[in-house]
Amino acid sequence: MGDYTGDIDRANQRFRQVVEAAPNAMVMVDKSGTIEMVNTQTEKIFGYSRTELLGQSIDILLPERFRHQHPHHRASFFSDLHPRAMGAGRDLYGRRKDGSEFPVEVGLNPIETEDGIKVLSAITDISARKRMEARFRQVVEAAPNAMVMVDKSGIIEMVNTQAENIFGYSRAELLGQTVDMLLPTRFHHQHPHHRDSFFSDLHPRAMGAGRDLYGRRKDGSEFPVEVGLNPIETEEGIKVLSAITDISARVKAGERLAEHRNELERSNRELATFAYVASHDLKSPLRGIFQISQWIEEDLKSGDTLSIPSHMDMLRGRLRRMEHLLDDLLAYSRAGRQEGSISQIELGSLAKNIFEMQAPPNGFNLEVAEDLPIFTTLATPLEQVLRNLFTNAIKHHDRSSGCIKLNWANAANKDYYEFSVTDDGPGIPQEYHERVFIMFQTLRPRDEVEGSGMGLALVKKIVETYGGNTSIVSDGSRGSSIHFTWPIRIEGRLPIANAS
Amino acid sequence: MTLFIVDDDDIDAIALERALRKLRLLNTVRRAHDGQEALNLLRAGEIPAPFIILLDLNMPRMNGLEFLEALRTDPMLTHAVVFVLTTSKSDEDLVAAYRKHVAGYVFKQHMDRDFLEVIGLVEHYWRLVELPVTKE
């Protein structure tokens, strides 16, 4: 019997020593919340001495605002006895003797004793951790890019002001929502998969290497982004902190650079073509003239004067051809530089004027669609395009009469009109559809149809200067239709050559 | 022996014919204005064999190099003897023409004498060189 009592005493003794040695504050209360035991840590963090605590209600360690709920919580703990953390999900605070509060974490353990069930609470002062968390939040807040922290299931847990700015949502609208709301809808279905693979191989990396990433603003608009991903270990498990940068400006600058590069490449190609052309097409009439002058000399010597008038005709023909080539080359090299100014045009009547100015032979007429648009554009280059198409249609017509039509449609690109000039001439076989747009290419010998081969090349160059494109529809047996697109709003599409 | 001139320029064609007359040569002369017309005439058997082709490079529709390409891939025409006669000084054109096995690449540099010399060359060539006989 005495031994038994001694054992219990020794066990009690050992229990008190364990409690005393614990690194956190330990407080044992009975069912009514009366403090029965505390350790030195408890005295330290709450500022009470042991004697001030023993026999008191546990409520003196709580801020007053929590006191009225506490008996209720305690009762529910006693009704379902198992060790657990107090106040899951709520922020808990302790109250020092001097009335100041501090954040705590509390673990609850039921203990069976001879005088009934007691609760042993382990209380940790988490001020330091809370301070670290606050500092972390400040760092995130101060970051120059948008920062968004999500948990494993993609729920947003933290954002900074930058994130609010670039996505257009307020913090309250973002927290607790899925991060998908910041993505264009078409990426939604892949995102969970990507997120899972990130969580399965945790290391900082850039999101979507090699893919173009886009963010989605509250108003539904999209913008290109770059995203850096960082795994963060927290009390509540691994989170991902993403740093999101809006790269619209960079993307735009890149596009502009590419435009300049294309323009340079185009003008280099043009120069190369020009050199080739100058050495052949310009030289050939010169050689002809020289040749004919020799024939005249030879034929005069041999007394053959009958051939002279035809030689002279040919000679003048070559001179005219030379002049044409030079004029058209000049026109081509100038095409696309801004000429004239932006004005409102009525395309139908403009086209009719241009057609009449060509002095078309009798039998040729122009039909324009009735609903041709009235819009504001650079009139001069558009006139040049139409003039060249009309001239071509008339010049290459194989009959004495013909009808040329000007129509329009909506282009595939909604920023452009698509116009078409259709003739009922001989048509252009499929295999020549590309060639006819090349400088100085003609489909018939110049001795048959006098032409520089510049018309369509010029049209193509002008149209492309304003971002449009050209194409031919023709079966090669009767009639051809030259289509070209023209910007509905030409502002901002002014050629690079002028801009600089 | 037929001289088949493929050239879009009337003056060059006339100049070649005048050179023939000056050298008192009575060969048949045929003319096409571009590669496509030349191919059509050859395939239709309109050019009496044996023949030598004098080919210009810069022509509408089908240019000289495209004509050579078509010629060399046509089993009936691949053996044809072709002299290129051009104003193109471009190395690329020259290399491309020889790659298609032309007999010679003549650059029309000088405005006089050229055609006489060319006709002289061709005349010597066909007197000394055995041309393949077309098997129909």
Interface residues (C-beta under 8 A of the other chain):
Chain A: Y276 S279 H280 D281 K283 S284 L286 R287 G288 F290 Q291 I292 Q294 W295 E298 M314 R318 Y432 R435 Q441 T442 L443 R444 P445 R446 D447 E448 G453
Chain B: D8 D9 D10 I11 D12 I14 A15 R18 H33 D34 N58 M59 P60 R61 T87 S88 K89 S90 K108 M111 D112
